[in-house]
Amino acid sequence: MAEELHFGRAAMRPYISQPSLSHRIRKLEEILGTPLFVRSSRRAGLTAAGRALIIPAHMRITAIRAHPPRGTAPRRARDDAAQVGR
């Protein structure tokens, strides 16, 4: 989402529906206690909190892909995106 700045296009990347992606992002925002995106009817932009999470999130995903927990099968990239906000 942070790369696309559009909920519909962002949802197509991990092959999940736009409403599902929106719901997961809102749930993550509730957990964090701060909005990550400024939303309008046509676009979305990152808040300061959203921008602050981009690099740590990419680093975490890269680390998980490089060293998956023992006993787990490698996962596809779309599975990583679906886990955000769960």
C-alpha positions in Angstrom: 0.0 0.0 0.0 2.8 2.4 0.9 4.3 1.9 -2.5 1.1 2.2 -4.6 -0.7 4.9 -2.5 -3.9 3.4 -4.0 -6.0 0.8 -2.2 -7.3 -0.9 -5.3 -3.9 -1.2 -7.0 -2.2 -2.2 -3.8 -4.7 -5.0 -3.3 -4.0 -6.5 -6.7 -0.3 -7.0 -5.8 -0.9 -9.6 -3.1 -4.1 -10.9 -4.8 -6.4 -9.9 -2.0 -9.6 -7.8 -2.3 -9.5 -4.0 -1.8 -12.0 -4.2 1.1 -9.9 -6.9 2.9 -6.7 -4.8 2.5 -8.5 -1.7 3.8 -9.8 -3.6 6.8 -6.4 -5.0 7.6 -4.8 -1.6 7.4 -7.4 0.0 9.6 -6.9 -2.9 12.1 -3.2 -2.2 12.1 -3.8 1.5 12.6 -6.0 0.7 15.6 -3.3 -1.5 17.1 -0.7 1.2 16.6 -3.0 3.9 17.8 -2.2 6.2 14.8 -3.3 6.5 11.2 -0.7 5.4 8.6 -2.5 6.9 5.6 -4.4 10.1 4.7 -7.3 8.9 2.6 -9.3 10.7 -0.1 -11.8 9.3 -2.6 -9.1 9.0 -5.2 -5.8 8.6 -3.5 -4.1 7.8 -0.2 -0.9 9.4 1.1 1.4 8.4 3.9 1.3 10.1 7.3 4.5 10.7 9.2 3.9 7.4 11.1 3.3 5.6 7.8 6.6 6.9 6.4 8.4 6.0 9.6 7.3 2.3 9.2 8.3 1.7 5.6 12.0 0.9 6.1 11.5 -1.2 9.3 8.7 -3.1 7.6 10.8 -3.9 4.5 13.7 -4.9 6.8 11.5 -7.3 8.8 10.0 -8.9 5.7 13.5 -9.3 4.2 14.8 -10.9 7.4 11.8 -13.3 7.6 12.3 -14.4 3.9 16.0 -14.9 4.5 15.6 -16.8 7.7 12.2 -18.3 8.1 11.3 -19.8 11.5 12.3 -23.4 11.8 9.6 -25.9 10.8 7.8 -23.6 8.5 7.6 -23.9 4.7 8.8 -20.9 2.6 5.9 -18.6 1.8 5.1 -16.6 -1.2 5.4 -12.8 -1.2 1.6 -12.4 -1.3 1.3 -14.3 2.0 3.6 -11.8 3.7 1.4 -8.9 2.6 -1.7 -10.7 3.9 -0.2 -11.0 7.4 0.1 -7.2 7.9 -2.4 -6.1 10.5 -3.5 -9.5 11.6 
